[in-house]
């Protein structure tokens, strides 16, 4: 497990609903952060993200979707993304505005994760699980579904 990200590292994300979302606000809870896209072969994973959120949110899990066009597969506006996710997948988990997740323009959260672990999203629907202390517990690529036993075991260990 990587050392905890420093308090405040990652700052805030603009929320798709307006306002901001701060990773630091969820300290003390596990947080599954997933870079998403609406026009990707992995887009149906939204269903699994919502299922995992619904299953574990009462026990403290936060699932944060981070729409990104870094791989040229996102809709052109946050409003379109929000509408697509709500209508197609019934998404009500926290979502950011469209955000860079890799390269020199990457959001500070992703820069901090890369600095701490070497992990940088290689495609859409990469997953980063933070422990309650802010440490990166695990990272997974696109092919690992959010409801896979590999991820759920890690989540459950953090909730017990």
N, C-alpha and C positions, 0 to 999 in steps of 0.2 A: 504494500500500500504506500502511496506517495505521501509526503508530509502534507499537513493541512495547507490549503491556500490561505495566504495572509488575510486577516480580517479586512473586508472591503475590497479584496481583489476581485476583479470582474465588474465592480461598480454596479451600475444599473443597466437594464435593458429597457428600451421603449416598449411598452405594452401594446399589443394589437388593439386593445380596447381603449387606448389613451392612457396617459399617466406613465408610471414606470413599474418595473418589477426588479427587485434587488435580491440576488442570491443570498446576501447576508441576512435578509429578513427570515430566511428559512434555516438559519443555523440552528442546530439541535434536531433537525429532521433530515432524513435521507432525501436526496434530490436526484432524479433521473433527467438529465438534459439531453435532448435529441435534436439534431439539426434536421429539418424537414424540407420537403418540396412537394408541391401539388401536382406536378406533371412528371413523376418518376415511376419507374417500375416498382419501387418500394413504397409508394404512397399508400397502398392498402394497410401498411403498418400503423397508420393512424388509428385503425380499429383496435389493434392490440394495445397501443398507448393508452387509449381511453379505457379499455378493459382493466389494465394494470392500475391506472389511476383510480377507477371506481372501486376496485378490490381493496386497495391499500390506503386510500386517502384518510379514512377514519382512524388509521393507525399512525398517520403522520407523514406518509410518503407524498412528496410533491413531484409531479411530472411536468417538465417545462419543455414545450415545443418551440424551437427556434427556426422559423422559416428562413431559408437562405436561397439566394439565386447564384451562389458561387459556382454551381455546376449547370447553370442555364436551364433550370427546370422548374422555376417558380413563376407564379402569376405576376402580373406587373404592378399590383398594389396590395397593400395590407388589407384593404376593404374586400378585394376579390378573394384573397386567401381566407379571411375570416368567414365570408359567406360560403365558400367552397367547403371548408372544414365543418362548419355547422350543418349545412344541408346534406352533405355526402356522408359524414361520419358522426354527426351529433357531438362534436367536440365541445367540451366545456372546461377542459384543463387549461392552465395558464399558457398563453402564447405571447411571444414577442412580436414586434414588427419585423419586417424583412431585415436580416442582419448578416454581415460577413462573418464567416466562421473559420477562414483559413487565409494564409498569406499576410502581407504587410497591413492590410486593412481589417484584419480580423478583430472582432470585438475583444476588449481587454480580458474577459473571462476565458476565451479560447486561447489568447496569448499566454495567460497564466497557466492554463492546463498544459499547453505545449512546453512551456519552460519547466514545469514541475515533473512532467512525465514523458515528454517527447511525442505525445499523441496529438495528432491533428486530423480532423475529419478528411477522409479520402474520398468520400462520396456522401450522398444524402442518407439520412437515417442512421448515422453513427451515434452511438450512445455513450454517455459519460455518467457514471454513478458516483455521486458524492456522499460520503458518510456524514453523520450528524455534526462531526467536527470540521467539515469542509474539505477533508482529504479525498482525493480521487481513489475510490475503492476498485473500480473496474472501468474498462473501455471496451467497446465492441463495435465491429463494423456493421455494414448494412445488412448482411445476410443473417445476422443473429436477431431473431424476432424479439420484440419487447416482452412478450409473454413466454419466452423460452425458459426452461428450467435453470439454465446457466445464470440468467439475470435474476429470476425470481428467488433462487437460493441466496444470492447476495443481498437482495432487498429484504427478505425475511430475516436474515441474520442481523441486519441493522435494526429491525423493528422489535426483535425479541430482547 
